[in-house]
Amino acid sequence: VQLVESGGGLVQAGGSLRLSCAASGSIVTINAMGWYRQAPGKQRELVASITGGGTSTYADSVKGRFIISRGNAKNTVYLQMNSLKPEDTAVYYCALRLRPDRQYDYWGQGTQVTVSS
């Protein structure tokens, strides 16, 4: 299974970016897909996740600004990031979970998001 992210870049504070992630390979069922991020010197944190049924969750720090969604092809996930802040600067990783009782099984290579003040 391979996850490929795209859409990162440099944006000014207050701007928007949209991240995309596509999963390929032998996947029977996807329980959930999510976006994590890791800033320099900080632990990786869950930003948002969405289940196969469409239930989404968000970190408090991004609620009201970020929107996670699934594509028509259920192996794709997007993260619309609005009202970006410098503290959103991080490497963003896409992740896929096969079963609800497991940690995320597969990870993308990461895409850099940099928000300038």
C-alpha positions in Angstrom: 0.0 0.0 0.0 1.3 3.4 -0.9 0.1 6.8 0.1 1.1 9.9 -2.0 0.4 13.4 -0.7 0.5 16.6 -2.7 -0.5 20.2 -2.2 1.9 21.5 0.4 3.8 24.8 -0.1 4.4 28.3 1.2 1.5 30.6 2.0 1.1 33.8 3.9 -0.8 33.9 7.2 -4.6 34.0 6.5 -4.2 32.1 3.3 -5.4 28.6 2.2 -4.0 25.4 1.0 -5.5 22.1 0.0 -3.7 18.8 0.6 -4.5 15.7 -1.3 -3.7 12.1 -0.6 -4.3 9.0 -2.7 -3.8 5.5 -1.6 -2.9 2.7 -4.0 -2.2 -1.0 -3.7 -4.0 -4.0 -2.3 -6.6 -2.4 0.0 -9.8 -4.4 0.8 -11.4 -2.0 3.4 -10.3 1.3 4.7 -11.6 2.1 8.2 -10.3 5.6 8.3 -7.9 8.1 6.8 -6.3 11.0 8.6 -3.8 13.8 8.5 -1.0 14.2 11.0 1.5 16.9 11.3 4.9 17.3 12.9 6.6 20.7 13.5 10.3 20.9 14.3 11.0 19.9 17.9 7.5 18.8 18.5 5.7 15.5 18.6 3.5 14.3 15.7 -0.1 15.2 16.3 -3.4 14.1 14.7 -4.9 17.1 12.8 -8.0 15.5 11.4 -9.5 12.1 10.5 -12.5 10.7 8.7 -14.0 7.3 8.7 -15.4 5.3 5.9 -18.8 6.3 7.1 -17.9 10.0 6.9 -17.5 10.8 10.5 -14.8 13.4 11.0 -12.8 14.6 14.0 -10.4 17.5 14.4 -7.8 18.7 16.7 -9.0 21.7 18.7 -6.3 23.9 17.2 -7.8 23.5 13.7 -11.5 23.3 14.3 -13.4 25.8 12.2 -10.5 26.3 9.9 -9.7 22.9 8.4 -12.0 20.5 6.6 -11.2 16.9 5.9 -13.1 15.1 3.2 -13.1 11.9 1.2 -13.0 11.7 -2.6 -15.5 9.9 -4.8 -12.8 7.2 -5.0 -12.8 6.2 -1.3 -9.1 5.8 -1.3 -8.5 9.5 -1.5 -8.6 12.1 1.2 -8.3 15.9 1.2 -7.5 18.5 3.8 -8.7 22.0 3.1 -6.8 24.4 5.3 -8.1 27.9 5.7 -7.1 30.9 7.8 -3.7 29.5 8.1 -1.4 30.6 10.9 2.4 30.4 11.3 1.9 27.8 14.0 0.3 25.5 11.3 3.8 25.2 9.8 4.8 21.5 9.8 5.3 18.5 7.7 1.8 17.0 7.1 1.4 13.2 6.7 -1.5 11.3 5.3 -2.3 8.0 7.1 -4.6 5.1 6.6 -6.1 2.7 9.1 -7.5 -0.7 8.1 -9.4 -1.5 11.3 -10.9 0.6 14.2 -8.9 -1.3 16.8 -5.6 -0.6 15.3 -3.1 2.3 15.0 -2.7 3.8 11.6 -1.2 1.1 9.3 0.3 3.1 6.4 1.8 6.5 6.1 2.7 8.9 3.3 6.1 10.5 2.8 4.9 13.9 4.1 4.4 17.3 2.5 5.8 20.5 3.9 3.4 23.4 4.7 5.0 26.7 5.6 2.9 29.7 6.8 4.7 33.0 6.8 3.7 35.8 9.1 
